[in-house]
Amino acid sequence: MKSFLGNFKSVRNFEGNNGPVRNQFIIYTDKGTIFQSYDSVIVASVGGKIYLDENHWNYSVTTGKYRNKFLGEGIKETREKIEDGLYILTDLN
């Protein structure tokens, strides 16, 4: 894990309609919260800022579904926030 993301505290699976969702994780650190899909960090909320992995943030339909749930918005809002500089694209992996 990249050092600016903090030190690991705990992890849980996303919850779906039928219970925990495999391969979709919420990771809690001492600095923020991270969404990981399979082996890739997708989004990190650290220090009041949102970071999206530049290579994986919109990787697949499944990743997008849980990214949207994590951020509480749709893809259109996410793209607008990237364009406006509110979300930072960077290498999280």
Secondary structure, 3 states (H helix, E strand, C coil): CCHHHCCEEEEEEEEECCEEEEEEEEEEECCEEEEEECCEEEEEEECCEEEEECCCCCCCHHHHHHHHHHHCCCHHHHHHHHHCCCEEEECCC
